[in-house]
Amino acid sequence: MKTTNVIAVDLGASSGRLISGSFDGKKIELAEQFRFSNLPVQVVNDLQWDYIKILQEIKYGLGIANRDLSSIDSLSIDTWGVDYGLLNRRGQLLYAPHSYRDPRVEQFEAKLYSIIDKKTLFTQTRNQPDKINTILQLFSDLQLNPELKQEISHVLFMPNLISYFLTGKYLNEFTISSTSGLLDATTRSFSPALFEKLGFDLSWFGDVSKQGTVLGTLLPDITREVNLRQPVKVITSVGHDTAAALLALPIDAREREQTAFISSGTWSIVGTQTPSPVVNDSAFNNGLTNEGCFDGSNRLLRNITGLWIIQELQREWSNKGKMIDFGKMVEMASSTSTNSYIDPNDASFALPNQMEEKIIDYLRRTNQDLPETKGELIRIVIESLAFTYRQVLDDLAVATNQPIKKVYMFGGGIQNELLVQLTADFTGKEVITGPIEASVLGNIASQLLTLNLVDAKNMHEIMKASYTVQHIHPQPCINLSQKYTTFQSVSRMIGN
């Protein structure tokens, strides 16, 4: 079989990368072509994505891949969820896309939920109401700028927006759309009733693509600029990075409901795959949400502020002239201990800047011992994150009425060996780690499926041949029950 070369453009909330996948019919071999930083930019009162930089970096990375590979057969884009761009009738972006961390939504949250209450919204959409969701972001945009209703022609989620920049074609994909809080849970299309209540126009979003689609080829100007040897197909397949990652996990379909996953990166996403959305009081009350998978199944999960806090500490210390790499941070935390904790998902940690000060303030407000060293401070964050994983796994088991027997952990966070071991220790479950680039592998797998180069039933074996995993077993932890009780207590003391 001729080797097929495809490119995964994997955009995260702190970095982006172009990674090639070469498929020989049996396994996928990855090669990183280019990596770049991707951070929102504060522009006066708005926190926005630098979409021009993103586009330029993608084109630069394609140029590198074009020199490295014998051919490029296709590419596809996956990103984080909820964020979007607004286009006018001439296909021009009205303004730079806002980051989900932009605070503009706070003044309109109460108004939205006076129109449709949170429980009703959860029942209708299966999405947990959240400040970051598209529904609240777009509602806020229209409250701030009512004239937008006359100007908007298309609303495209981030992976679909970038695909539009590359092809000139409009299409919103299912897995990324399922994070928005705008889909009708039954039809899995945008909800006419909800749109009418909120003054949104269905035509802005168009139809939802529920299967992999060849959107088109790169625009001729881009093909010439990058000096590509042939037109490259752009595939709209699995736009949400977590949905992409699940395609890469070698989990037998029969084991899905008793297996959890943890995507560990800037965000931590803890969940399990279910045949259909889970809508009950337990799921709603514990902050669980439902999102779509490439095969049409469901992800029941909770989004948690993950390594963001560690990343902010590193950035803050670096700005003060003390650069500490992540490996050193883990080493510092490993040599100490703590009995103080934070709730990583507390609203105080959501926005950038002054992260150390925010942690100290949280500890003071909850009457806990303060760290004496940077290592102790880092340890507090890592242990708190591992305990949060345990809490969500417990909530998933109750909501699904299924025991969680093992946990797959993937993403950049699995390089933090302390976090992985503490996750096993604190949950008492086997943790299977790998791959780091799960979203990339899933993105590539979805392209191969869309191009009809593989059969879905063989993907499990292809993934097993493409990377290795590690099995981490729980170790005894002194005073674990007492530590967990303390964590739960301080997490309840400050509301979000």
N, C-alpha and C positions, 0 to 999 in steps of 0.2 A: 504494500500500500504506500502511495506517495505521502510523504510527511506534509501535514497541514500546519501552517503557522497562523495563529490568531493572536490578537493583542487585547489584553484586559486593561482598560483604563479604570483604575480603582481610586476613587476620590474619597478621602476621609476628612473628618473635621479638623485635622491638623496637618495632614500631608496627602500628597497624591503620587501615584506611580503608574508607569506603563510597564507591564510585564508580559512577555511573550510566552505562549504555550505552544510547544511543538508536539503534535500528536501523530504517533506512528501506527495507530490502530490498536495498541495495547495499553499504552500509558502516556501521560502528559509530562513533559519536561519543561520546567519554568526557567526563565532567564530574565532578570531585572534589566530593563533597557534604560529607564530613567526614573528618578525620584525627585520630588520638589516639595517645598513647604506650601501649605494651603491654610492660611489663617484669615479670619474675618478682619476687616479694617474699620476702625472707628472714623466716620466721616461726619463731623459736627455732632449731631444728635443720633446718628444712625450707625448701627453695626452691620456692615454689608460684606458680601463676598466679592473678591476681586476677580470677576468673571473674565476680564481681558487677560489677566495673568494666567488664569487657568487654561484658557484657549491657547495662548502662546506656548505654554509649557507642554501642552499635549502635542502641538505641531512640532515643537523641538524634539520631543521624545519620539515621535513618529519618524523624524529624520534619522535619529540614531538607529532605530529598529530597521529602517530601510537599508542602512549600510550593513547591518549585522546579519540580517536574515536573507535567505534566498528568495523569499516571497512573503507578502502579507496578504492573507486571504480574507480576513475580516477583523473588525474590532467591535467592542461593546463597552458601555459605560455603566458602572454602578457607583452609587453615592450613599451618603447618609439620607435619612428621610425628612419629610415635612416641608423643606424649603423649596422655593419656586421663583420663577421669573414671570413678569407681565409683559406681553407684547402688544403693540398697537396694530392697526389694520395694514400697515406697511411692513409688518414683520420686524419692527424695531423694538428693542428692549426699552421700556418706559423709564426704568431706573435700575441700578444694581440690586440684585436679590439680597434681601435681608437675611441675616443669620437668625437661627432659632433662638439665640441668646439675646436678641435685641429686645430692650425693655418696653417697646411701644405698646405691647399687648396688655400691660398691667392695668391701664386705665379703662380698658374696655371689657375685661373679663366678666365683671358683674353684669354688665349690660347684655352680653351674649347669653349668659345663663338665666337671665330673666325672660329671654325669648324662648329658649328651650333648656330645660333643666338638665343637669349632668346625668342623672339616671336615665332619663328618656333618650338622651343623646347616645349613651352607652348601649341601650337596648336597640336603637335603630341602626347604629353604625358598627357596633361591637368594638369600637375604639374607646379607650379610657380618655375622658376629657383631660387635657393637659395644656399648660401655657404654651408649649412649643408647637402644638398641632396646627396644621394648615388652616383649619376652620377658624381658629381664633386669630391667626396672623392675617388672613385675608379680610376677615370681618373688621379688624383694626385698621387695615389699609383703607378700606372704604369709609370707615368713620372719619378718619383723618383727612381723606381726600375724596369726597363724594363724586367729584368730576371724573374719577377713574372709571366709573360705570360706562361712560360714553366713550372712553378711550381704549379700554381693554378689548382685544380681539381673541387672544389666547393666553391661557395660564398653563405653563409647563413646569413640571417638577424638575429638580436639578439635573438628573441624568438625561431626561428628555430635552431639557433646554440646551445642554451641551451637544447632544446629538443634532438638534436643530441648527446650531452654529456650524456643525460639520457638514450637514446635508441640505439644509433649507427645508426639511420636512418636519411636520408637526405630528406628534403622537405621544400620548401618555400611557404608560405601562402599568399593569395590574399591581405588582408587588409594591412599587413605590407609591401608587395611588392609595393603596390600602393603609398607609400610615397617616392619611390626611384628616380622618374624621369626617369625610364627605361622601363615602360610598354607602349605598344601601346594602345592608348585610345580606339580604335575601337575593337580590338581583346581581350583586357585586358590580353594579354600575353606579354612576353618580346619582344621588338621590334627588328627584324632582321636588318632592315635598319639602325637604330640608333646604334646597336652594331657594324655593319660593319664600319660605319663612325669613331667610337671611338676606334676600335681595341679590343673590348670586344668579348668574346666567349660565345655564347648562352648556351653551355653545362655546363658552370660554375653554372648557376642558375637553370637549369632543368625546368620542367613544374610548373605552378602555381596552387596550390590547391585552388579551389574556393568554396569548401564546407567543413564543418567539417569532419575530417578524424581521425580515430584511427590509430595513427602513429605506435604504437607498445606497448610493456610493458617495464617497467624499466629493465635495464640490470641486469642480475643475481648477479653480484658483488655488485651493489647498493642495490638490494633487501636484500642480506645477510648483508651488512654493516649496513643498517638501521634497520635490524631485522624485516622486514615486514612479516605479516602473510600470505600474498598472493600477487601474481604479480599485479602490479597497471598499468592500461592503461594510456598511455600518448596520449593526444588528441591535434591535430593541428586544431584549430578552428578559433579563432579571435585573431591574434597576436598583433595588434596595440591597445594600451590601450584606445584611444579615440573611436575607432570603437567598442570596447568592452563596453565602458560606454554607448553608445547610445542604446545598447540592453537593458539596465537597466531602461531607461526612459519610464514612462507610457504615451507616446505621441501617440495619435491615428494617424494612417497613413494619415487620411484626413486633419489633422492639421499640418503636418510636415513642409510644405512650408511656413507657416506663424509663425513658432516657431523657435527661435534660441536657441543655446546651448552655454554655456561657461564652458569649463573644466579649473578649476583654480587650478594650482599647480606650480611646478617650472617653467613650461611653462603655458601660458594661450592660450587656443585654442578656438576661437570664430567662430561659423559657423552655418550652417543650412543644413538639409537633402533635397536633390532634387532627382527626379527620374533618372536623367542622368547628366553627367558633364556639367558645364556651361562654355562655351568658348566664351567670347566676350571681347571687348576692356575695358569695365568697370572692369571686373574681373582681367584681366591682369594688367592694369594700377594701380589698387589698391592692388596688392599683394595677391590676393585670389588664392587659389589652390584647386584642386579636388583630393579627396582620396576615397577609396572604403569602403563600409559597408558590414557586414556579409550577409545581404540579397541581395546583388548585387546593392543596390542603391548607391547614391553618397553623399559624404560630401563636401560641398563648405565651405572653411574656411580660416582663416589666423592664422598663428602661431605667438604668441607674447611673448616676454620675460616677464614672469609673476612674481611670488613670488621669483624668482631667486635673484633679486636685494635686497629684504628684507633678504633673507637667507644669502647673502654675507655680508650685513651690520652686521647681528648678528654674523657671524663667525669672521669678522674682529674685532668687539668690544670684542668678547670673547678672541681672541688671545692677546688683549691688557689688559686683566684682568677684563673686564666689561661684564659679561654674563647677557644678558637680554632675557627672554623667549618671545615667540611670543605673548602670551596674554598681557604681559606688554608692548610690542612694540605697539600693537593696542591701549591699554589704553593711552599711551603717545601721540599717534597721535590724538586720539579722543578728547583730551582736548585742542587742538590748532587749528589753521587754516592756510591757505596759499593762495597766489595768484601767486606762482611760480610753474613751471612745467618742466618736462623732457619728452622726447620721450623714453619710456621704450625699444623700439625696435632699438634705435640707436646703431650702431656697437660698440661704446665705452663701452657699458654695457655688451657685450656678453661674455667677458673673465673674469675669476676670479681675485680677489685681488684688493686692493685700491678702493673699490666701493664708499666709502664716498668721496674720492678725485675726482673720476670721475664725481660724481653728482655735486659737487661744481664747477668743471671746466666747466661742461655743462651750469650751471646757469650763470657763469661769461661770457662765450662766447655768451650767449643770452641776456646779460644785464638785468638779473633778480635779485630780492632781494635774499640774501643768508639767510639760516636758522640760527637762533640763538641757537636752542636747538636740541637735537636728536629727540624729538617728532615732531618738525617742519620738519625735514629732512624726517622722516618716512611718515608724512602726504603728503609731496610733491610726494613721490613715489606712495602712495595709490591713491591719487586723479588723478595722471597722468595715472595710470592703468585703473581706472574707465572711464576716458575720452577716452582712447584708445578703450575700449570696445564699447563706444558709436559710435566712428568713424567707427569701423569695422561693427557694426550693420547697420549703414547708408549705407555703401558700399555694404553690402549683399542685402539690399532692392533694391538698384539700379541695381545690377548685375542680380538679379532674377526677377525683376519687380514685386515683391511681398512685401506687407507691413509686417514688423515684429511686431506681436501683443503681444507676451510674450516671456520670456526668462527662460530657465531651466539652473540652475547653479549648478555644482557638483564638487566633488573633495575636497582636503584638504583646499583649499582657502575659502570654505564657512564657515569655523570656524572663519574667519576674518569678524566679524559682521560689522565693519566699511566699508570694501570693498563692501560687499553685499548691504548695505543700500545706499552707494554712487552710486553703479551701477544702482539701481532702481531710485535714485534721478536724476542722470545725464542723463539717457536714457529716463526717463519718462514712463517706462514700468514696469509691474508686473514682479517680479523675483521669481521664484519657486525654492527653494533650496532642495537638497538632491538627492541621498545619497552621503555621503562623499566617500564611497567605491564603486562608480559607476562602475569603471573598473572591480573590483572584482566580483560584481553581474553579470555584462555582461559576464565575463569570465565563471562564473559558469553556467549561462543560456545557453551559447553556448555549453558547455559540455552536458547538459541535452538534448539539441536539437540533438546533434550528436549521443547520446546514444539512441535516439528515446523514451525518457521518457516523453517528453512533445510535444505538437503541437505548432507551431509558432503562430497560431491564439489565443492561450490561454496565451501566455507569458505576454501580457498587464495586464491581471487580476492577474497573479502570482506576478508580480512586485508591483502592487498596494497593495497586501496583505503582501508584504515582508518588506516594510518600509513606513515611513510617510514623508511628505514634509511640508515645511513652505512656506507661501505666503508673500512676502515682497512687500509692496506698496510704490510708490514714495512719498516723502515728499517735500514740497516747499523748494527751495534752492535760497538764496539771490544772485543776480547778476550772475545767472547761464549762461545766454547768453554771458555776458562779459568774464566770466571765461573760457568758452569753446573757444571763439574767441582767447583769449590769448594762450591757450594750442595749438590750431591749428597753430597760428603764430610762436610760438617758435619751434614747431615740424618741420616746414618747413625751419627754419633758418639754420639748420645743416643737410646736406645730409648724407645718409647712404652709 
